[in-house]
Amino acid sequence: MRKTAPWRTVLTTAAAVTGAVSALALTAAPAEAAPAKATSLYAPSALVLTIADGESAATAAPQRAVTLSCTPGPSGTHPAAAKACTQLRASGGDFEALADDAGSTFCTKEWRPVVVTAQGVWEGKRVDYERVYGNNCMKRAEGASVFAF
């Protein structure tokens, strides 16, 4: 009499255990692997923008502050992030070149200084910008959408 039944049971059980271990290893492997760090294809562009009444950012307390991130898309607490990012990209990150129809706006010569600052990173380069405008009207006329908050 042949005794093949016990070997058949052993081989079937071994195959089932091997399959279960393989399935367990496949499902457990992603959980054990450390998540890969996401690498960006873009240089970072994230700024903190402030507005204060006064002649110097060192002596004036900021009255309003917003964040602006332009990479990979516009975001942050800036109310017009998309427009501000577009204007900054068009000026190459040069805040002095942001004048937005300055010739078509008429402002009084009243001296009520407003200081604006931009600090952070623009396209991978450190930014530390400060500018004093004669009054709020001049800031709106020359500061474009970047400082309109």
Phi, psi and omega in degrees: 000135182271145180246069181266338183299315180296322179293321178298320179293318180295316181292320179295318179294318179297319179294319179294318179293317179298316178297320180292320179294318178297317179295321179294319179294322179292322180281333182275336184300313180295329180290329182278332183290139178289139180295137180287141177288134178284127177256136182268145176273357184243149173288142183294144175220096181220127185230153168248121182250137179229155174229135178215153173275127180145178184261352182210139178293335181290330183254342182263138177275129180301134177266330178220145177214141177221163174252148179220118177240129184247001183235130357281343177221166181294133178200180180115190182267001177296132183292337178232058186301317183297315180293319179297317179296320179299315180293321178295319178296319181295328180271001181069025181082008180272107182293333179289338182265018185273357185314127185245092181056045182299331181285340183265358179251133179252126181238154175286165179267018179300134181264096173225080191301142176233128180249135177242148177227153173223121179227141179146223183226132174236117182049045175084357181249140180295136180238132174216088188247140175217136177214141178253127175255151182298326177199179185293326178298317179295324177297316179296320183288322186255345184269357181056202183282344183299318181255023177262083177211000000 
